[in-house]
């Protein structure tokens, strides 16, 4: 019998509240994938990050949902590096993590903000309004009225990025069974829906994320999809110009989270994708294997 300590952390908090919970297990070098999956199921959050040593870079990080391993998870990355910082294992500075999505840089600011580099965007095709509308309970004509295409984009994990008319976001009703099968057929993680605010302000877009294929009906902050959304907005609205974004997610869940994103580009191609935010420890959980 082994005792494992899991740090339960809220990522992408807004003024210390909200956020999306993730599990973090440090010193995970000797855990098998089956043991990691068992721990993730006990933790019960959408993702748990497992931090191990690496011979070439600073850390190797793996990510497990309650059903499977995934290549990358933004909010669990934030939780992992916030935990390393708060435990005094690392100081403010830049680090490199090895993930199944590649070698990715993570920067820790003195105030505890974590900014993570994501993979450069892959644009994996467009989908029709008619095919996506029944998944989220919106008439296809309403989706088309945004004049924004529905596109699959990956900055680590492939998500369906879909714009909805202002005032529609909180009214979306997910058809979980249809969405699960649709995501399986199209080899995507889930749907990242967003609406643009009616008036300009600090917040660029409000978002909702659904990933029932991985046991996540909805989550309140999604780092990987936020990187994909920043790339989408850069491509479709900002003419590939570099820019900074602020996303809020989780409003419909009563758990508003805040996610920042930055895009660097040469006005032809995106050259860097950065996503950041703050995290806060909830508690420790002792797990026996």
C-alpha angles and dihedrals in degrees: 000000000000127000116221124191116217120193110216108210136178111222128203093019120181111222089338094307135091118020134134118277121235134173121235125197117187125201091028095155096116098044118107121222090253090054091048091052090049090051092047090053091051092048087051099202126128090259140008122197122216116202120205137167119266129204095220109026135030100269143354112222126191126187129213131185119198089270109032150347118277128200097238143356123193101199092045090050089053090048092049097052093041087055093049089051096045091048090054093243092122135020131219109297143082125307138176124229125197111223134162085256090060139265107324131184122232123193123201117201123209090251090056099257111148119211118186131193115229131201117277111267124275113201104210103181143289128272130210123255088233093058096048101037097077091050093065101026099250127128112253091233090057091054091047090052089072088066087217119121124236108241139178109229131173129197089165101330126036115245134174106243111205129174118214127193117268111275093026102086099082091045096059114124114200120219096212099191094048092045093048092054093041092053091048092052093048096040095237133134099228150295124302108194123187142177127203117230119253092231129040116253143126095304115075097191143348115229147192126196127203124186109161091155087072095041094265113123089180136338131203100225129021117185099185094049090047089059089050091048092051088053091047092052091045090053101040104031110017100046092239093300119148115257150152125248138193117202128188120201135174099044092128089052093052088245109100115195130187125222127180124204134184129194125201117196145160090227090259103055136015109251102182138017119200128182124183149171147133132279136201131201114243100184145301123269124202114213127190119210 
